[in-house]
Amino acid sequence: MAAHVSPSPIIDYFVRELSGSMPDDERSKLDAYTDVIATTTHEGDARRAWHCADWALTLDRDTPASHEHRIREKLHEEHRLWKDTILGAEFGVLNPAVGPDTDIEIQWVDDAVAMARTVADASGWAAVPWEDLLQDMLGMEPSA
C-alpha cells in the first residue's frame, strides 16, 4: 500500500503560488484553512488540478471583456491546456520520479493562479473567487 502524501501537493502549491501575489488582507484569509489543508492527502489531486483548469476558464469567461477578446482568449486557453498536457506527458516520461500526471496537474494549477492574478490586476482581488476554488478542492474526495 502506497504511503499518503500530506498535505495535498496540489492544494499546497495552489496556496503557496497564490499567496505570493495577494495583498495582506487577502493573504490573512488563508490562515483559516491551515488546519484543514494539513489534513489533506494527494488522493484526489488529479480532480483538484482539473478543477483548477476549469475554474480558470470559467473565471475568464465571466470576466467582462469584448466578445472578440473572449473568443481569442478561449481559443488560446484551450490550446494552452492541450499543449500543457502534451508537454507534461513528455516531461513525465523523461523524469519518471515526477511522472506525467503530476507535471500536468501543476501546470493546470499554474493556469488558475495566472488567471486569478490577471483578474486581480484588472479588477482587484475582490473579483477573484479564490476561496470558492480552495473550498471546492478541500471538499474533493479521491476518485473511486
C-alpha positions as CSV (number, residue, x, y, z in Angstrom):
1,M,0.0,0.0,0.0
2,A,1.4,3.4,-1.0
3,A,2.1,6.0,1.7
4,H,-0.2,9.0,1.7
5,V,1.5,12.3,0.8
6,S,0.2,15.1,3.1
7,P,-0.7,17.8,2.7
8,S,-2.0,17.6,-0.8
9,P,0.8,18.8,-3.1
10,I,-1.8,20.4,-5.4
11,I,-3.5,22.4,-2.6
12,D,-0.2,23.3,-1.1
13,Y,1.2,24.5,-4.4
14,F,-2.0,26.5,-5.2
15,V,-2.0,28.3,-1.8
16,R,1.8,29.0,-2.0
17,E,1.6,30.4,-5.5
18,L,-1.5,32.4,-5.0
19,S,-0.5,33.9,-1.6
20,G,2.7,35.4,-3.2
21,S,0.5,37.7,-5.3
22,M,-2.1,38.6,-2.7
23,P,-2.3,41.8,-0.6
24,D,-2.1,41.2,3.1
25,D,-5.8,41.4,3.8
26,E,-6.5,38.6,1.3
27,R,-3.4,36.5,2.4
28,S,-4.6,36.6,6.0
29,K,-7.8,34.8,5.0
30,L,-5.7,31.8,4.1
31,D,-4.9,31.3,7.8
32,A,-8.4,29.9,8.4
33,Y,-7.6,27.0,6.1
34,T,-4.2,26.0,7.6
35,D,-5.5,23.1,9.7
36,V,-7.8,21.6,7.1
37,I,-5.1,21.8,4.4
38,A,-2.7,20.0,6.7
39,T,-5.0,17.0,6.8
40,T,-5.4,16.7,3.1
41,T,-3.6,14.0,1.1
42,H,-2.6,13.5,-2.5
43,E,-5.6,11.3,-3.1
44,G,-7.9,13.2,-5.4
45,D,-5.2,15.6,-6.7
46,A,-5.9,14.9,-10.3
47,R,-9.5,16.0,-9.8
48,R,-8.4,19.1,-7.9
49,A,-6.0,20.1,-10.6
50,W,-8.5,19.6,-13.4
51,H,-11.0,21.7,-11.3
52,C,-8.4,24.5,-11.2
53,A,-8.2,24.5,-15.0
54,D,-11.9,24.5,-15.3
55,W,-12.2,27.3,-12.7
56,A,-9.6,29.4,-14.7
57,L,-11.7,29.0,-17.9
58,T,-14.9,29.9,-16.0
59,L,-13.3,33.0,-14.4
60,D,-12.0,34.1,-17.8
61,R,-15.5,33.6,-19.4
62,D,-17.1,35.6,-16.6
63,T,-14.7,38.5,-16.7
64,P,-16.1,41.5,-18.6
65,A,-14.3,41.9,-21.9
66,S,-15.2,42.4,-25.6
67,H,-16.7,39.5,-27.5
68,E,-13.7,39.2,-29.7
69,H,-11.4,39.2,-26.7
70,R,-13.3,36.3,-25.2
71,I,-13.1,34.3,-28.4
72,R,-9.4,34.8,-28.7
73,E,-8.7,34.1,-25.1
74,K,-10.8,30.9,-25.1
75,L,-9.0,29.6,-28.1
76,H,-5.7,30.5,-26.6
77,E,-6.6,28.9,-23.2
78,E,-7.8,25.6,-24.8
79,H,-4.7,25.4,-26.9
80,R,-2.6,26.0,-23.8
81,L,-4.3,23.3,-21.9
82,W,-3.7,20.8,-24.6
83,K,-0.1,22.0,-25.0
84,D,0.4,21.7,-21.2
85,T,-1.0,18.2,-21.3
86,I,1.3,17.1,-24.1
87,L,4.4,18.8,-22.6
88,G,3.6,17.5,-19.2
89,A,3.4,13.9,-20.5
90,E,6.7,14.3,-22.3
91,F,8.3,15.7,-19.2
92,G,6.9,12.9,-17.0
93,V,8.2,10.2,-19.4
94,L,11.7,11.8,-19.3
95,N,11.5,12.3,-15.5
96,P,9.9,9.1,-14.0
97,A,10.3,10.3,-10.4
98,V,7.9,13.2,-11.2
99,G,5.5,11.4,-13.5
100,P,3.5,12.9,-16.3
101,D,0.4,13.3,-14.2
102,T,2.0,15.5,-11.6
103,D,3.6,17.9,-14.0
104,I,0.3,18.3,-16.0
105,E,-1.6,18.9,-12.7
106,I,0.9,21.6,-11.6
107,Q,0.5,23.3,-15.0
108,W,-3.3,23.4,-14.5
109,V,-2.9,24.9,-11.1
110,D,-0.4,27.5,-12.6
111,D,-3.2,28.4,-15.2
112,A,-5.6,29.0,-12.3
113,V,-3.2,31.2,-10.4
114,A,-2.3,33.1,-13.5
115,M,-5.9,33.8,-14.3
116,A,-6.5,34.9,-10.7
117,R,-3.6,37.3,-10.9
118,T,-4.8,38.7,-14.2
119,V,-8.3,39.3,-12.9
120,A,-7.0,40.8,-9.7
121,D,-4.7,43.2,-11.6
122,A,-7.7,44.4,-13.7
123,S,-10.5,44.4,-11.1
124,G,-9.0,43.8,-7.7
125,W,-8.9,40.6,-5.5
126,A,-12.5,41.0,-4.5
127,A,-13.4,40.0,-8.1
128,V,-11.4,36.7,-7.7
129,P,-13.4,33.9,-6.1
130,W,-10.2,32.1,-5.0
131,E,-11.8,31.0,-1.7
132,D,-14.6,29.1,-3.6
133,L,-11.9,27.3,-5.5
134,L,-9.9,26.4,-2.4
135,Q,-13.1,25.2,-0.6
136,D,-14.0,23.1,-3.6
137,M,-10.6,21.5,-3.7
138,L,-10.7,20.8,0.1
139,G,-14.0,19.1,-0.3
140,M,-13.0,16.8,-3.1
141,E,-12.8,13.2,-2.3
142,P,-10.5,10.7,-4.2
143,S,-11.9,9.1,-7.3
144,A,-13.3,5.7,-6.6
